[in-house]
């Protein structure tokens, strides 16, 4: 195991024969835990790690929180490689639920990890129930059977108060069981109904003649639609396409255990078509008796777009309200230092918890009215993913374009502006299904005739985290299709590299890789790697302002036919880096 350790003054010292010494700043230490399993880790923040040597425990190292990057030849993964020694987890399936089609109905379903377990009959079992004061409630309950597809529909829980906490599990006839699953029937906490609709405008294939919006509501019965006021004063109603997701609304401590309460959230998506280029419109967004009004402007026609800007924001990961003003200040500075027409490129992890409706609402409120008036191009990060829901939360919050083959997944797509092709791909950190390599190649193929090609992914092949998937599978595509620049987040530090065929290259003779730091409060340190040309954010005087607050970073790219100019700034106005590519 290779450790990169950022020690602090209060880190306990260890004698040399325990394979640890006092470190000052970033140092590198290598030793093996055992020969069968060797794996790189990155560490951040203090964390106690027990280590062994030749099977005997040696002690504890205080290091950081783990971001593990597995070797696909040794660990189970979805990268298409056989694994000979993999032992499946004890849990053969996972339990989840969603709102049923009928009033008061809940649909529980099983997510099987192995098809052979589908043959076993499974039942829903109630372990315990407590009220919101933690008092145990005795409820007669007979196990309920799942059907052969692992689905169970029931209105049993509708008879109880909405703040009751149920601990459930699924169990098979042979005794296999899921871990306890916390469930509540509903939450009365108002979220999106507290405020008028908070729409987010996202990119379309043609931003000169169409505009896509998404807004969330928590009243599923409310009528939701968008009204576009055209230049001649005529109002056009566009009904919203609805979908539902279950988001984390609040946490309560019940019987000494932190319990997440969820709420069914309605995602409303609408797209205005046949708009006039370079024209300002008024739009009204309705959800029940709530309405909000915004203005937006279409872009000039692509063939008339000689210059445009891209604003880059990465990894705010904000879960505390007190940190949001720093994000807004960073965003305001980014708008002031860029020019219209422009796109706002979110490089992932704007929220810290994928399923937290409250976090997303906070961010939209602080970025208002620009969430609706600017054009956003989001790509998902690892904090946009959920263990059970995967990227469902991310997809419910944005109205994103189709892929090149016409399929609509919102995770891999491209659009063109002038001489530029802008490609968004899923590279959220860690393993990604190999089908996404094929999807990315389809987008690159469709865009190969464009003079400039720019890709957005969350985790860079050439950042500090040693991402295995994007380096093993995406980098070769960037070389093959001569991608000019790849912009990423994930690493919470600014890193610039120029690489061609796995080797460092002069700027302009390889693909430029820029990891765009963070617009949040958490900077990481770099583990210097051979492909790094320039790193910013490794020292406190770089990442702190005069008052000791994090000095967030953002980037701006000015896209012209014969050159691409990139500047990286801090919130307080320092210029971190400047690069010019020419053709």
N, C-alpha and C positions, 0 to 999 in steps of 0.2 A: 504494500500500500504506500502510495506516495502522499505525503502530507505537505500542505502549504500552510504554515502556522503564523498567524498574526498575534504575537504575544503582547501582553500589556505589563506595566510595571509590577502589578500585583499577582502576576502569574507565578504559581509556586515553582521553585526550581527543582530539578530532578538530577540525580547523579548521572554521570556519563554511562555507567553500566546499565542504566535503565533506558538507554537509547534516546534520552532527551536532555538537552541543556538549556540554559537561559537564552532566549532569543531577543535581539534588539531589532525591531522592524521585521521585514519579511525575509525569512531564510528558507532554505530547502533541506528536507531531511528524508532519506529513503531507507526503509527497512521492510522486510517481509513478515507478514503475519502467518501465512502458511502457503505452501507451494500450489495448492489446488485453486485458491481463490485470490486473485490479485486484482485490485480495483482502485482507480483514482478517486479521490474525494476533494471537494473544495470546502473550506470551513469559514464561517463568518459568525461573529458573536461568541460569547462564552458558552461552552458545552462540555460536559464531562464525558470522556470516552475511555472505557476500559480496554486495554490492549493486551494481547498475549504474544508470547514467543515460544514456538515449538510446543504449543499446547498448554503452557503454564502461564497463569495470569501474572503480569508483571507490575501492574499499577494503574493509575488513572492519570490521563493527560487532560488538562483543562484547555479545550480548543473551541471550535465554533460550531454553529448549526450546520448540518450536513446538506449539501446539494450533491447527490450521488449521480455519477455518470457511468453507466454500466457497460461492460464489454459484452457485446451481443453474442460472442462466441462462447461465453461462460454462463450468461444469465438468461432467464426466459424473457423473450421480447417478441415484438410484432414485426421484426425486420426480415422475417422469412428464412431464418437460419435454424437448422435442427439443433435441439438441445438434448443431450443424452442423459445427463444426471439430474435433470430438474425434478424436484419433488413438488407436486401440486399442493396448494394450501389446504389446510384442514377444512375450511369452509367451501362446500361445493357450489354455493350460490349466494347471491346477495338479495336483500329485500328492499323494495322501494314502493312508492305509491304515487298516485295522482288523483285529481278530482274525477269522479265518474260522470257519465253522461246524464244521469238522472239526478233530481234534486236530493241532496243529502247523501248521495252515493259516493263511496270511495273505492277506487280500483287499486288493489295491491298486485304487484307482479314480481316474479323472480327473475333475476339475471343469472343465468347458469354459466359457470366457468368451464364446464365440461359437459358435452352432450350426453354422456352416459348417465348423468344424474337426472336427466329429464324423465327417465323411465320410472323413477320412484315417485310414489304419490306423496304430496306435501300438504301440510296443514299450517294455518296461521294460529299461533298460540299466544294468549295474553299472559304475560308474566306478572305484571302489577299495574296499578293505576293510582295516581295521587292528584290531589287538587293543587291549586297554585300556591297554597300555604305549606305544601309538603305532606299533608295528611293522607294516609293510605286509605283508599276507597276499595271496599270489597265489591266486586262485580261478578255475578255468575256468568261464566263464559265457556261455551263448548268449542273446541277447535273447529275452525272453518276450513274446508277443503279447497285447494287450488284446482283448476281444471288442468287438462293435459298439456296446455300451453303455458302453464305457470301463472295463470291470471285468476284473481279472486275479486268479485264485485260484491260489496256489502253496504247496507245502510245502518249497520249496528251502531256505529259510533256517533251517528247524527243525533241520537237521543240524549247525549251527555253535554254538559257545558263545554264551551269552546276552549276554555283554558285548562281542561283536564290533560294531564300528561300520561300517556299509555306507553308501557314498555312491552314491545312485541318481538316475536321471533318466528321464523319459519322452521318447521321440523319435518323430516321425512319419516316414513314408517320404520326405516332401519335405524333411526335415532340420530341421523346427521342433522345439524342445526346451524342456523346463522347466529351471529352475535346478537345481543339485544338491540332492538331498533326503536328509537324514540319516535313517538307519533302524537300529533294532536290534530283534532278534526278541522280546526280553523283558528284563525287569530283575528281578534277584533281591532287590532292596531291599524289605524288608517295610515297608508303610505302615500301612494300617488294621488289619492282622492283629497289629500290635504291641500293640494296646490292645483292650479290649472295645468293642463297637459304640458309636459316638458319634452318637446320633440327634438330628435337628433336628425340632422340632414346628412345623408351619406352619398357617396359617389354613385354615378350610373355609368353606363357605357358611353353616353353622350350627355355631358353636363351642360351643353349649350341648349338642348331641347327637352330635357326632362329633369325632374328633381324628386328624390326619394326621401321619405321620412319614416321614422318609427317613434312611437310614444307609448308609454306604459300606463296602465290603469289597474285599480284593484276592485272595480265594480264590473264583474263579468256580464251583468245584465244590461249595463249602460250601452247606448248606441254610440258608436265611435266612427267619425268620418272627418275628412279634410275638405276644406272649401278654399278653392283658388280664385282670387279676384284677378281677372285678366285686364290688360291695359285699357280696354274699352269699357271697363266697369262691370262686365258680365261675370257672375259668380258661377263656378262649376263645382258641384259636389262630387267627391270621390270617396266611396265607402272604403273603410279600412278592412284589410284582411286580418282576421284575428287568429291568434294561437295562444296557448296557455302554458305557463311554467310555474313551478312551485319554488318560491324564493325565501331565503332566510330573512325574517322580518325583525325578530328580536330574540334576546336570550334571557332566560330566567334561571335562578337557582332553586331547584326543587329537591327536597330531601338531600341536600348537600351536594347535588350534582348539577352542573351547568347543562341546561336543556335548551336546545334551539327550537324556536317556534317558527313555523313556516306559514306562508300565505300564498294562495293561488293568485298569480299575477297575469293580467291579460296584456299581450303584446299586440299593438295595433300598427299595421304597416300600410302605407299608401304611397303611390307614385303618380306624379303629375306628368302627363305626356303632351307632345305637340306644343311645346312652349316656344317662344321666340328667343333667339340668341341674344345675349348681352342686354337683357331686359329685366327690370325690377318688377317683382310680383309681391302681392300680399297674400298670406295664407292664414287661415283660421283652423284650429284643431279642436275637435269636440270629443268629450267623453262624458256622457250624461249631461248634467247641468253645468259642467265645467268647460270653459273655453279659453284658449290663449291665441294671441295674434302675433304674427312675426312677418317681417319682410325678408325676401331673399332675392338674389340676382343670378340669372343664368350666366354661364361663361360665354365668351365669344366662340364662334364656330372654330372647330379644331384647325382647319386650314388657315384661319386668320389669327391663330394664336402664335405669335412670334416669341413671346416670353411669358413665363408664369413662375410662381413660387411654390415651393413645398416647405411647410413648417413641420418639424419633427419633435414629437413629445414621446418620452419613453418612461415607463415604470414609475408612475406616481405612487401606486400601491398605498393609497391613502385610506385609512380606516378611522382616523380621528378628525373631528370637525375642526379642531384648532390648527391643523396643518393645511387646511384648504386655502386660506388666503395666500400662502406661498405659491400654490399651484396657479391661482388666478393672476398673481403678479407676474409669474413666469410666462403665462399665456399672453398677458397684455404686452409684455416686452417682445414676445415673438411676433405678435401682430404688428407692433410698431416698427420692427426691423425687417419686415417682409412687404411684398407688393402684391396687389391684385392684378390679374386673377391668381388665385392660390387654392391649394388643398392643404388640409390639416391631416398629417399622417400620424396616427397613434400606433406606436410600435409594440403595443401590448402591455398588460398588467396595469391598466389605469386604476383598477380596484385591487384590494388586497385579498378579498374573499370572493370567489366567483359567484356564489349564490346569495350574496348580501344585497338585497334590494335597497336597503338604507344607504349603503356606501355609494351605490350608483346614483341614487337620488341626490345625495349631497354634492357629488361632482357636477351633475347636470345643473343644479341650482347655482353653484358658484361660477359655472361657465356660461350661464345665461346672459344675454340672448344668443351668444355665439355658437352654442350647440346647434341651434336651428338655422342660423344665418350663414355660417361658414359651411364648407363642404368637407366632411370627414372621411378619411380612408383608414379604417381600423384593421389591424391584423392581430390575432389572438396570441396571448402569452400563457405561461404555465399557471399564473394566478387567475386566468380566465377559464381554467378547466376545473372540473369537479370529478371526484372519484366515481360517482354514480351517473351524474348527468353529462359528463364529458364537457362539450362546448355548447350545450343547449342554452345556458344562460347568456353567453356571448351572442349567439345567433338570435336570441329573442330580443336583443336590445338594438339591433341594427338591421336596416333594410339594404342588403348588399346585392351586387350584380350577379348574373349568371356566369358560369364558366364558359370557356371557348366552345365546348361541345353542347352548350345549351342547358346543362344541368345546373340546378341552383343549390349550391351548398354553402356559399358565403365564405368559404375558407380558402379558396384558390380562384383567382380571377385576374383579368387585366383590362385596362382601358388605354386609350391613346389620346394624346394631346400634342398637336403639332408634330414635331419630329420624334416625339418621345412615346415609348411604351412603358406603362407603370404596372408592375406585376406584384400582386399580393399572394403570399403562399403560407401554408401552415408549417411552422417550424418552431414549436412552442417550448422546446427544451426537452431532452431525453428522446425516447423512441417515438416514432410516428409511423403509422401504417405505410407500407411501401407503395400503396396505391397513390399516395400523395406525390411521390416522385413522378409517376406517370402523369398525374394531373398538372404538375408544374411544367413538365416538358411539353404538354399540349399548349399551355399558355405561351411558353417561350417560342414554340413553333409558329403559333398564330401571330406572334409579334416580331418574328425574326427580320422582317423587311424594314423595320423602323431603324432610324439612324442611331438613336439612343435607347438603351434598355436599362431600366432601374427596377430592382427587386426589393420588396419589404418582407422581412421575416423577423420573428421575435428573437431567436437565438442564432447568433452568427457562427458560421463554421470556424471563424478565426478571431473569436473573442478571447476571454480569459477562462471560460468554463470548460473548454475542451469538448464541446458538443460533438458527440459521436455521429448522430444521424445526419445532421446537415453537412458535416465535413465529409462523411463517407458517401452520401447520396446526392446532395444538392450541389456541392462545389464543382463536381465534374460537369454538371449541366451549365453552370455559370461560365465555365471555360468553353464548353462546346458551342454555346450560343453567344459568346463574347459579350456577356453582361458587363455594362460599364461600372455600375455601382450597386452595392447591397447595403441597405440600412437596417440596423437591428437595435434591440434593447437588451433586456435580460441581465446584463452584467453590472449595472449600476456604476459604471465608470466609463469614461470616454477612451476608446481605443481605435486607432487607425492602422490598417494594414493594406498592402497591395500585393496580391498573390496571383500567380498564373501557374497552373499545373502543379500545385502544391508547393511552389517555391516563391520566395519573395521576388517581387518585380518592381521596377521603377514605376512611379505614378504615371498612369497613362498607357503602360504596357502590360498591365494586368487588371484584374477586377479590383476596384477599390471597395474595401470593407470598412464601414464606420459603425461602431457601437456607440449610441448617442447618449450615454450617461443616464441621468435620472432627473425627472421633474418632481420627484418626491423628496423625502427627508433622509433616505438611507443611501449613502455612498458606500461602495465596497472597495477593497484594495485589489490590486492586480497581482496575478501570478504571472510574471513575465515569461512569455513564450517566444520561440524563435521568429514567428511571423509578425510580431508587434513592431510597427514603425514608430508609433508615438502613443503615449499613455498620459492621460490627465485625470487627476482626482486621487492620486496616491497619498497625498499629504494633507494634513489639516488646514494648512494655510491656503490650499487650493480649493477645498470644498466648504470652507466656512466663510461667512461674511464678517464684517467688523463687529457685529453683535453676537457672534458665535452660532448663528443659525446656518443651516445648510444652504449653500449657494447653488441652487439648482441649475441644470444645463438644458439647453434646447438647441436645435439646429435649424438653419434656413438654407435651402438650395434655390438658386436662380437658374432656371432652365431656358436656354436659348439654343438656336439652331446650331451654332458653331462652338458653343462652350457651355459647360456646367460648372457653376461656381458654388462652393459649399462653405458656409461659415458656421462655427459652433460658438455659442455665447454662454455666459452665466447670467443668472437673474440680475446681478448687480452691474452687468455691462462689460465684464472682461471678455476679450476675444480669445477663445481657447485654441482655435485652429482655423485655418483657411486653406482650401484646396481649389485649384482650377484645372479642369479637364477640357481639352480642346479637340475638335475634329474638323 
